[in-house]
């Protein structure tokens, strides 16, 4: 048998894995990232002369039925046209059976790389909620929401990526896909997934991107979103987003009951101008009274 | 569209049909004899004669007494099971100090060639298990290259051999094209076809070398690095 040097083995490993796009309009340029579900490459679309991102899924390891299922899924995801969802340009099967998607190439940072104040992080998070909520309205559950799957573009774009394991609402799957720590208990058990499965992941995402010493109402929002029991979570992503918006606007949140001191403090914070005027007036009155009675 | 499904030789080794068992054993030997021999020589530091005898005796025993049938796919990969079985076999041989003589029809094993290969290998770091894994990967790829050589068009295989196997003199696509008297596009197309077929053969070999779907998937990930 031919002896292969360590370098030759390493090279063959690469070429055996490298997807063959010679029959398509795409030319692979470099590897961007790799994960459990496959590898993402930067590629050139030679017809339109633009750069795209191509994700090649490890579907050759599954059955033909599974590949068919994933192709249907790609078609479903292609319908999700929303500014917060990375657009799918193209999809197909490689000659060796692996499924691929061509997507917009997003340049910027991943959410887990963003270092910003809580309020800014939450405003970005609300944009994520809008995109996920739109998918839910179209019957799609993402099933792999995590900070690494959200890209922040150079021009303020917030894009939810990696819909490779998305499922239709109400689906159940023996193949458990997702990321531990962000997967809801029902997803880990291969049970039925729905919007609340993504609500759990969004709660876990909030915990991951926000500091640990959160104000109590915000901590309660995280806890409610990522509650182990479905019925204890927000009924929808919109409800979660409303609570976050309320917290940002110093309004009461459904996940937390304020005590009297907190209510007063929040009222003061919300009506700072009025409180300042009243306080200034009272101080002036005291000064005038003291001056009259000296 | 999908790789041809090949039967696992691990399952075929337990077959009642002697012909089928013999064919499965041949593939098993082609895939594993060198990693086992080199493992003893390099990772376990055994002498050439000892390693040759132990490897032959072990393989013969595997065929004769069906010890591979004890493999349980739920517990470990076949590769790990085989290495542990081999370790135990060698340890028992030492204890008994009565080495079994070479058995079976295994005279075709080219130990001299294996020794030459050992002298050319540079990466000997890591644990004995790491070494065995590396040699197993080399064996899978070598077998796949041989199968590709046997079935492919000679010119295309020569292209693949020149560009993908000869790491010491890897030329550019253009230089390779000039050498073969073909265009750069013909080089890339030819290589793409060879690599596509090579990948399919590697998957076939792994299908044969594993006993269950889960193990197959794990070995594909381990060998082709699909997982992070």
Interface residues (C-beta under 8 A of the other chain):
Chain A: X1 X2 X3 X4 X5 X6 X7 X8 X9 X11 X12 X13 X15 X16 X17 X18 X20 X22 X34 X35 X36 X38 X39 X58 X60 X61 X64 X67 X93 X95 X96 X97
Chain B: X1 X2 X3 X30 X34 X113 X116 X117 X120 X121 X122 X123 X134 X137 X138 X141 X142 X143 X145 X146 X149 X164 X165 X166 X167 X168 X188 X189 X192 X195 X196 X198 X199 X200 X202 X203 X216 X217 X220 X221 X223 X224 X225 X226 X227 X228
